[in-house]
Amino acid sequence: MSEGQVKWSRVKELLEDVMERWISRHGEPAPGIHDYYWDTPQSLANNKPYARQLIEPGKPGSETYLIIFLRRGMGTIPRMPRGGPFLSSDEIDEIERWIDDGMPED
């Protein structure tokens, strides 16, 4: 895990990389099912897969649905991205730290 403040560009890089690997393994995502975008920190925070806002203001990173879904899933909701490949623990820790630090942009 890299130390220091994590910025939006790093979070976006991690998410885009894992989705590129997911597409290589599973093919293009189904329209309307896997339509989640993160052009800005706000667009990521406001995404609502499974009707759950990914990042709620004031919640510690570890309690956000984004981190829960990336680490282990929840109930019948599988770990994301569904079927892997997954982000490493260190990469998820970076995203969690970014949330805890107030989602700093570059």
Backbone bond lengths (Angstrom), bond angles and torsions (degrees), N, CA, C in turn:
res aa  C-N    CA-C-N  psi(-1)  N-CA   C-N-CA  omega(-1)  CA-C   N-CA-C  phi
1 M - - - 1.448 - - 1.513 108.59 -
2 S 1.320 116.15 133.04 1.450 118.34 177.12 1.523 109.18 -79.19
3 E 1.322 115.47 145.50 1.457 120.72 179.59 1.520 109.07 -94.50
4 G 1.315 116.05 169.02 1.450 120.04 -179.35 1.514 110.75 94.27
5 Q 1.323 114.36 175.74 1.457 119.62 -176.48 1.530 111.23 -72.16
6 V 1.299 115.18 132.21 1.464 122.13 176.78 1.522 107.19 -90.29
7 K 1.312 116.18 133.65 1.468 122.05 -179.94 1.525 109.97 -107.94
8 W 1.322 115.03 165.33 1.456 121.76 -177.99 1.527 112.48 -54.17
9 S 1.324 118.25 -41.22 1.470 119.78 -177.47 1.527 111.15 -58.79
10 R 1.316 118.11 -35.75 1.469 121.45 178.59 1.524 110.65 -69.87
11 V 1.315 117.56 -43.30 1.469 120.79 178.88 1.522 109.56 -61.81
12 K 1.319 116.58 -46.10 1.467 121.12 179.12 1.525 110.52 -60.65
13 E 1.327 117.06 -42.41 1.467 121.77 177.86 1.532 110.85 -59.62
14 L 1.324 117.50 -45.48 1.468 120.92 179.76 1.523 111.34 -61.42
15 L 1.330 116.76 -45.97 1.462 120.62 -178.09 1.526 111.60 -67.94
16 E 1.321 117.15 -41.69 1.466 119.84 179.37 1.525 111.08 -66.34
17 D 1.330 116.99 -38.50 1.461 120.81 179.00 1.527 111.13 -64.06
18 V 1.316 117.36 -46.08 1.469 118.88 -178.50 1.528 110.12 -65.89
19 M 1.329 117.98 -34.37 1.463 119.42 178.41 1.527 111.61 -72.05
20 E 1.324 118.01 -34.49 1.471 120.10 174.60 1.526 110.35 -62.42
21 R 1.328 116.43 -42.37 1.469 120.21 177.60 1.525 110.60 -66.37
22 W 1.335 117.26 -37.18 1.462 121.35 178.62 1.530 109.92 -63.57
23 I 1.329 116.95 -45.63 1.468 121.52 179.78 1.525 110.37 -63.21
24 S 1.324 117.86 -39.53 1.471 120.99 177.14 1.521 111.50 -59.49
25 R 1.307 116.60 -35.77 1.462 121.16 -178.38 1.524 112.82 -84.81
26 H 1.330 117.41 -41.83 1.467 120.92 -169.98 1.522 114.70 -110.08
27 G 1.324 118.53 -13.19 1.458 120.96 -175.49 1.521 110.91 93.06
28 E 1.314 115.28 179.23 1.466 120.53 -177.19 1.523 110.69 -61.42
29 P 1.335 117.12 142.03 1.461 120.36 179.25 1.524 111.69 -67.96
30 A 1.325 115.33 151.83 1.462 120.96 179.05 1.528 109.85 -71.81
31 P 1.337 117.61 130.34 1.465 120.35 178.78 1.525 110.59 -60.41
32 G 1.320 115.35 139.51 1.453 120.12 178.09 1.511 114.33 82.55
33 I 1.323 117.56 -17.78 1.462 120.68 -179.99 1.518 109.86 -104.32
34 H 1.303 116.78 -43.80 1.462 121.74 -177.28 1.525 111.12 -110.84
35 D 1.309 117.24 30.04 1.463 121.08 -177.82 1.525 111.03 -88.32
36 Y 1.311 116.16 79.32 1.454 120.27 177.08 1.512 107.52 -125.17
37 Y 1.320 115.16 131.88 1.451 120.35 -173.99 1.514 110.26 -125.28
38 W 1.302 114.98 156.00 1.463 120.14 -179.30 1.514 110.05 -145.73
39 D 1.315 116.45 61.58 1.462 120.45 176.72 1.525 111.43 -71.97
40 T 1.317 116.10 -27.24 1.467 121.97 179.36 1.525 108.32 -136.82
41 P 1.326 116.89 161.40 1.465 118.47 175.16 1.530 111.91 -57.46
42 Q 1.325 116.50 -35.96 1.459 120.35 -179.31 1.531 111.81 -67.33
43 S 1.333 116.52 -39.70 1.469 118.40 179.26 1.519 110.50 -66.34
44 L 1.322 117.63 -36.86 1.464 120.27 175.74 1.523 110.25 -65.72
45 A 1.321 116.93 -49.08 1.465 121.16 -177.49 1.521 111.71 -59.17
46 N 1.328 117.15 -37.12 1.463 120.93 -174.57 1.518 114.75 -88.65
47 N 1.331 118.33 -4.94 1.462 120.32 174.54 1.518 109.19 -59.88
48 K 1.332 116.48 145.35 1.462 120.70 -177.05 1.523 112.44 -132.63
49 P 1.343 117.50 64.24 1.465 117.19 173.53 1.520 109.01 -65.38
50 Y 1.309 115.88 142.70 1.466 121.04 -179.12 1.527 111.15 55.72
51 A 1.329 117.39 30.28 1.464 124.17 178.11 1.529 112.72 58.61
52 R 1.329 116.64 31.89 1.466 121.54 178.96 1.528 108.97 -128.02
53 Q 1.323 116.18 120.17 1.466 120.54 -179.96 1.519 109.26 -63.57
54 L 1.334 116.56 128.44 1.460 120.85 -173.50 1.524 114.24 -63.65
55 I 1.322 117.73 -41.26 1.467 120.78 -179.92 1.523 107.86 -134.91
56 E 1.323 116.64 114.84 1.461 121.24 178.27 1.521 109.39 -98.98
57 P 1.328 116.82 135.11 1.462 120.07 -179.97 1.532 111.38 -55.18
58 G 1.331 115.15 136.49 1.454 120.49 176.26 1.511 116.11 86.33
59 K 1.330 117.65 -11.42 1.466 120.33 178.78 1.518 109.97 -84.59
60 P 1.343 117.62 138.14 1.467 118.85 173.02 1.529 109.72 -60.34
61 G 1.322 116.15 148.58 1.459 120.17 -178.78 1.512 113.28 -51.53
62 S 1.327 117.41 -41.94 1.468 120.93 -176.85 1.519 112.93 -63.18
63 E 1.337 117.30 -21.05 1.463 121.36 -178.33 1.525 113.18 -98.76
64 T 1.335 117.44 -0.50 1.463 119.42 179.62 1.526 109.72 -78.94
65 Y 1.317 115.32 151.08 1.461 119.19 178.27 1.522 111.31 -63.76
66 L 1.326 118.32 -31.26 1.464 119.41 177.96 1.526 110.26 -57.38
67 I 1.309 117.44 -50.94 1.466 120.96 -177.99 1.524 110.75 -69.24
68 I 1.314 117.54 -40.81 1.475 120.35 178.00 1.523 110.14 -59.78
69 F 1.332 117.60 -46.26 1.466 120.75 -179.37 1.529 111.49 -66.33
70 L 1.325 117.70 -37.72 1.466 120.34 -179.78 1.525 112.41 -71.85
71 R 1.324 117.48 -34.22 1.472 120.74 -176.48 1.522 113.49 -81.99
72 R 1.348 116.47 -46.20 1.463 117.45 -169.70 1.519 115.19 -148.48
73 G 1.320 118.18 -13.05 1.450 119.21 -171.63 1.522 109.17 81.06
74 M 1.332 115.76 -173.41 1.458 119.54 -176.55 1.523 108.65 -155.93
75 G 1.317 116.65 120.10 1.458 119.75 -179.33 1.514 110.63 57.75
76 T 1.325 116.15 -122.15 1.467 120.60 179.85 1.533 112.66 -85.35
77 I 1.324 117.23 -3.76 1.463 121.26 178.52 1.524 107.55 -84.74
78 P 1.337 117.26 119.60 1.469 119.56 -176.42 1.526 112.17 -74.44
79 R 1.316 113.78 165.88 1.458 119.72 172.71 1.528 107.98 -60.19
80 M 1.318 116.16 143.88 1.453 121.65 -177.60 1.527 111.44 -106.51
81 P 1.327 116.79 149.83 1.449 124.93 -6.74 1.530 111.08 -71.02
82 R 1.306 114.65 142.89 1.467 122.51 -174.87 1.525 110.96 -48.95
83 G 1.324 115.86 123.41 1.455 121.35 176.99 1.523 115.24 83.30
84 G 1.353 116.73 -1.00 1.461 120.21 179.02 1.521 111.09 70.54
85 P 1.307 116.69 176.34 1.460 128.85 3.50 1.526 110.60 -67.97
86 F 1.328 115.11 155.24 1.450 121.55 -174.82 1.523 111.14 -109.93
87 L 1.326 115.08 161.30 1.456 120.26 170.21 1.523 108.51 -69.82
88 S 1.321 116.66 150.63 1.466 120.60 176.23 1.529 109.47 -73.83
89 S 1.311 116.27 163.52 1.469 121.17 175.97 1.521 111.16 -56.62
90 D 1.323 116.68 -42.04 1.464 120.13 179.71 1.527 111.48 -63.45
91 E 1.319 117.01 -39.48 1.467 120.41 178.91 1.526 110.66 -66.94
92 I 1.317 117.06 -41.42 1.468 120.40 177.62 1.526 109.68 -65.13
93 D 1.327 116.97 -38.20 1.472 120.57 176.07 1.528 111.06 -58.77
94 E 1.328 117.06 -38.69 1.469 120.53 178.01 1.526 110.69 -62.05
95 I 1.327 116.54 -44.86 1.466 120.47 179.99 1.524 110.04 -65.05
96 E 1.321 116.97 -41.42 1.467 120.97 178.24 1.536 110.61 -61.07
97 R 1.328 116.64 -42.82 1.463 121.01 178.65 1.529 110.75 -63.38
98 W 1.314 116.22 -39.05 1.465 121.16 177.80 1.527 110.30 -60.12
99 I 1.323 117.02 -44.34 1.468 121.01 178.11 1.527 109.68 -62.92
100 D 1.335 116.40 -48.12 1.468 120.76 -178.75 1.526 112.51 -61.24
101 D 1.333 116.81 -29.27 1.470 121.39 179.55 1.528 112.91 -85.77
102 G 1.329 118.01 7.39 1.461 121.06 177.35 1.511 115.01 90.92
103 M 1.345 117.67 19.10 1.459 123.46 176.90 1.533 112.59 56.93
104 P 1.352 117.41 54.38 1.468 119.27 -176.81 1.526 113.09 -64.39
105 E 1.326 113.79 138.23 1.465 120.19 174.50 1.519 108.12 -89.30
106 D 1.333 116.54 176.24 1.471 120.64 -178.70 1.505 111.86 -81.05
